[in-house]
Amino acid sequence: MLISVIVTTYNRPDALRAVLDGLAAQDDRGLEVIVADDGSRSDTRELVEAVRSSAPLRVHHVWQEDRGFRAGAARNRAFERAAGEYLLFLDGDCIPRPDFIARHRALAERGWMVAGNRALLSEAFTRTALLERSPLHAWTMPDWRAAKHRGDINRTLPLASLPLGPLRKLAADRWQRVRACNLGVWSSDFASVGGFDETFEGWGFEDSDLAVRLLNAGVRRKEGAFATGVLHLWHRENDRRHEGRNWDLLQERIRSHATLPMLGLRPRS
């Protein structure tokens, strides 16, 4: 089964390079990567072209005009290029460790989405790691425990690996904490609910809206924590001027039990 990894990015090629390095080092090679570019400058395209020519990774670049934060639209355009039966959504500042694809593949189950988690890196550590091109994806748990002691990472628990078994399905109807920085969903389920709602512009809740509509359509939530944790590079807080509007849109979606977006995927030709 081919897994399509959709990586959202905007004008941060150093972070994207670290994410692509992590994807190129995966134990499970059954993947393709689609970079969902929300209007970056040409240096991002140049990076993707360099990776395509040098790394053992099938990578595509899908760019849209910079008209503000439109991550949902960028992900939808990337999905139109995806060939995989299964999708993994990953942010361009979230570094996967070598077993990321394998873990998600093991958790993939028809009728379920998988919500993963993350550990947050500090500002100073992020800056140094990117400058030195540290292979963070290859660090071991002892490395991260030492980093926690130095204050370079907020916690190491998200990086732990636990079987959990049936406990992974205890929050099957919970949309909270489903984030598109680490989310697995079947391509057919994503298409059936029309993808991301592109009326969510600016930061906030477009991934929650997707989770709510998937739940309304009968797709349950499986816990991906303690299996799929990613390393979230520090960044400045996003502009949240649209947060209130997006929250109101989400609440209306919850009340209406809708499955389709107001503006979503374009019909496939």
C-alpha positions as CSV (number, residue, x, y, z in Angstrom):
1,M,0.0,0.0,0.0
2,L,1.4,3.3,-1.1
3,I,1.2,6.0,1.6
4,S,1.0,9.7,0.4
5,V,2.6,12.1,2.9
6,I,1.3,15.6,2.5
7,V,3.7,18.1,4.1
8,T,2.4,21.7,4.5
9,T,5.0,24.5,4.3
10,Y,5.3,28.2,4.0
11,N,8.6,30.1,3.6
12,R,10.7,27.9,5.9
13,P,13.0,25.8,3.7
14,D,15.4,25.0,6.5
15,A,12.7,23.3,8.6
16,L,11.2,21.6,5.5
17,R,14.6,20.2,4.7
18,A,14.8,18.6,8.1
19,V,11.4,17.1,7.6
20,L,12.3,15.7,4.2
21,D,15.5,14.3,5.6
22,G,13.4,12.5,8.2
23,L,11.1,11.1,5.5
24,A,14.1,10.1,3.3
25,A,15.4,8.0,6.3
26,Q,12.2,6.0,6.8
27,D,12.5,2.3,7.5
28,D,9.3,1.8,5.5
29,R,9.9,2.9,1.9
30,G,6.4,2.6,0.6
31,L,5.7,6.3,0.5
32,E,5.5,9.3,-1.7
33,V,5.7,13.0,-0.5
34,I,3.7,15.9,-1.8
35,V,4.8,19.3,-0.5
36,A,1.7,21.4,0.0
37,D,3.2,24.9,-0.5
38,D,1.0,27.8,0.8
39,G,2.7,30.4,-1.4
40,S,6.4,30.2,-0.5
41,R,9.2,32.0,-2.3
42,S,11.3,30.3,-4.9
43,D,13.9,28.9,-2.4
44,T,11.3,26.3,-1.3
45,R,10.8,25.1,-4.9
46,E,14.6,24.9,-5.3
47,L,14.9,22.8,-2.2
48,V,12.3,20.4,-3.3
49,E,14.0,20.0,-6.7
50,A,17.3,19.4,-5.0
51,V,15.8,16.7,-2.8
52,R,14.0,15.1,-5.8
53,S,17.3,14.8,-7.6
54,S,19.5,13.5,-4.8
55,A,17.4,11.8,-2.1
56,P,15.9,8.3,-2.3
57,L,12.4,9.8,-2.1
58,R,9.5,10.4,-4.5
59,V,8.6,14.0,-3.9
60,H,6.2,16.4,-5.6
61,H,5.7,20.1,-5.1
62,V,2.3,21.7,-5.3
63,W,2.3,25.5,-5.0
64,Q,-0.5,28.0,-4.6
65,E,-0.5,31.8,-4.6
66,D,0.3,33.5,-1.3
67,R,-3.1,35.0,-0.2
68,G,-2.6,34.5,3.5
69,F,-2.8,31.4,5.6
70,R,-4.7,28.9,3.5
71,A,-3.4,25.5,4.7
72,G,-6.6,23.7,4.0
73,A,-6.6,24.7,0.4
74,A,-2.9,23.8,0.0
75,R,-3.6,20.3,1.4
76,N,-6.5,19.9,-0.9
77,R,-4.4,20.8,-4.0
78,A,-1.7,18.4,-2.8
79,F,-4.3,15.6,-2.4
80,E,-5.2,16.0,-6.0
81,R,-1.7,14.9,-6.9
82,A,-1.6,12.0,-4.3
83,A,-1.5,8.4,-5.6
84,G,-1.6,6.7,-2.3
85,E,-4.4,4.7,-0.8
86,Y,-3.6,6.1,2.6
87,L,-2.8,9.7,3.5
88,L,-0.5,11.1,6.3
89,F,-0.7,14.8,6.9
90,L,2.4,16.3,8.4
91,D,3.5,19.9,8.9
92,G,6.7,21.2,7.4
93,D,8.1,21.9,10.9
94,C,7.4,18.4,12.3
95,I,10.2,16.0,11.9
96,P,9.3,12.3,11.7
97,R,11.5,9.6,13.2
98,P,12.6,6.6,11.1
99,D,9.7,4.4,12.2
100,F,7.0,7.0,11.5
101,I,5.6,5.5,8.3
102,A,5.9,1.9,9.6
103,R,4.0,2.8,12.8
104,H,1.2,4.6,10.9
105,R,0.9,1.7,8.5
106,A,0.5,-0.7,11.4
107,L,-2.2,1.4,13.0
108,A,-4.1,2.1,9.7
109,E,-7.5,0.4,9.8
110,R,-10.5,0.8,7.6
111,G,-13.1,3.1,9.1
112,W,-10.6,4.8,11.4
113,M,-8.4,7.9,11.3
114,V,-5.2,8.0,13.4
115,A,-4.4,11.1,15.4
116,G,-0.7,11.3,16.3
117,N,1.1,13.5,18.8
118,R,4.3,15.7,19.0
119,A,7.0,16.9,21.3
120,L,8.0,20.6,21.2
121,L,11.6,21.8,20.8
122,S,12.8,25.0,22.3
123,E,13.6,28.2,20.3
124,A,17.3,28.1,20.9
125,F,17.7,24.4,20.2
126,T,15.6,24.7,17.0
127,R,17.8,27.5,15.7
128,T,21.0,25.6,16.5
129,A,19.8,22.3,15.1
130,L,18.6,23.8,11.8
131,L,21.8,25.8,11.4
132,E,24.0,22.8,12.0
133,R,21.7,20.4,10.1
134,S,21.6,18.0,13.1
135,P,20.0,14.7,12.1
136,L,17.3,15.0,14.8
137,H,15.2,12.2,13.1
138,A,18.0,9.7,14.0
139,W,18.3,10.7,17.7
140,T,17.6,8.0,20.2
141,M,15.6,8.1,23.5
142,P,18.8,8.6,25.6
143,D,19.6,11.6,23.3
144,W,16.2,13.1,24.0
145,R,16.3,12.4,27.7
146,A,19.5,14.4,27.8
147,A,17.9,17.1,25.7
148,K,15.0,17.3,28.2
149,H,17.5,17.7,31.0
150,R,19.0,20.7,29.1
151,G,15.6,22.2,28.4
152,D,15.8,21.6,24.6
153,I,12.5,19.7,24.5
154,N,9.4,20.1,26.5
155,R,8.8,16.4,27.2
156,T,9.9,13.0,26.0
157,L,6.8,11.0,26.7
158,P,5.3,11.6,23.2
159,L,8.4,9.8,21.8
160,A,7.8,6.7,23.8
161,S,6.5,3.5,22.1
162,L,3.7,1.6,23.9
163,P,1.4,-1.1,22.4
164,L,-1.8,0.2,24.1
165,G,-3.9,-2.2,22.1
166,P,-7.7,-1.7,22.6
167,L,-6.9,1.5,24.6
168,R,-6.2,3.2,21.3
169,K,-10.0,3.2,20.5
170,L,-11.3,4.5,23.9
171,A,-11.7,8.1,22.5
172,A,-13.3,7.0,19.2
173,D,-15.7,9.9,19.0
174,R,-13.4,12.6,20.2
175,W,-12.4,15.3,17.7
176,Q,-10.3,17.3,20.2
177,R,-6.5,17.0,19.8
178,V,-6.8,15.8,16.2
179,R,-4.2,17.9,14.4
180,A,-3.1,17.9,10.8
181,C,0.5,18.1,11.9
182,N,0.3,14.3,12.4
183,L,-2.8,12.7,11.1
184,G,-3.5,9.5,9.1
185,V,-6.7,9.0,7.1
186,W,-7.7,6.8,4.2
187,S,-7.8,8.6,0.9
188,S,-11.3,7.4,0.2
189,D,-12.6,8.7,3.5
190,F,-10.9,12.1,3.0
191,A,-12.5,12.4,-0.5
192,S,-15.9,11.3,0.8
193,V,-16.1,14.3,3.2
194,G,-14.8,16.7,0.5
195,G,-11.4,17.3,2.1
196,F,-10.5,20.4,4.1
197,D,-13.0,23.2,4.2
198,E,-11.3,26.1,2.4
199,T,-13.5,28.7,4.1
200,F,-11.3,28.2,7.1
201,E,-8.7,30.9,6.3
202,G,-6.1,32.1,8.8
203,W,-4.9,30.1,11.7
204,G,-7.2,27.8,13.5
205,F,-9.5,24.7,13.5
206,E,-9.5,23.6,9.9
207,D,-8.1,20.3,11.1
208,S,-10.7,20.1,13.9
209,D,-13.4,20.7,11.3
210,L,-12.1,17.8,9.2
211,A,-12.1,15.6,12.2
212,V,-15.7,16.5,13.1
213,R,-16.9,15.8,9.6
214,L,-15.1,12.5,9.4
215,L,-16.7,11.5,12.7
216,N,-20.1,12.6,11.4
217,A,-19.5,10.4,8.4
218,G,-18.8,7.4,10.6
219,V,-15.0,7.4,10.6
220,R,-13.8,6.8,14.2
221,R,-10.7,8.2,15.9
222,K,-7.8,5.9,16.9
223,E,-5.0,7.1,19.2
224,G,-1.6,7.4,17.5
225,A,0.2,8.7,20.6
226,F,3.0,6.6,22.0
227,A,3.7,5.3,18.5
228,T,3.9,8.1,15.9
229,G,5.2,11.1,17.9
230,V,7.0,13.8,15.8
231,L,9.5,16.5,16.7
232,H,7.9,19.9,16.4
233,L,10.4,22.7,15.7
234,W,9.8,26.0,17.4
235,H,8.1,28.8,15.5
236,R,6.6,32.1,16.3
237,E,2.9,32.0,17.2
238,N,0.7,32.3,14.2
239,D,-1.5,35.3,13.5
240,R,-4.7,34.4,15.3
241,R,-6.9,37.2,14.1
242,H,-9.3,34.7,12.5
243,E,-9.4,32.3,15.4
244,G,-12.8,33.5,16.7
245,R,-14.5,33.3,13.3
246,N,-13.0,29.8,12.6
247,W,-14.2,28.7,16.0
248,D,-17.7,29.8,15.2
249,L,-17.6,27.9,11.9
250,L,-16.5,24.8,13.8
251,Q,-19.3,25.1,16.3
252,E,-21.8,25.4,13.5
253,R,-20.4,22.3,11.9
254,I,-20.8,20.4,15.2
255,R,-24.4,21.5,15.6
256,S,-25.4,20.7,12.0
257,H,-23.8,17.2,11.9
258,A,-22.6,18.0,8.4
259,T,-20.2,15.8,6.5
260,L,-19.4,18.1,3.6
261,P,-17.5,21.4,3.6
262,M,-18.8,24.7,2.3
263,L,-15.8,24.8,-0.1
264,G,-13.7,21.7,-0.5
265,L,-12.1,19.4,-3.0
266,R,-12.7,20.2,-6.7
267,P,-14.3,17.4,-8.7
268,R,-11.8,15.1,-10.3
269,S,-11.7,15.1,-14.1
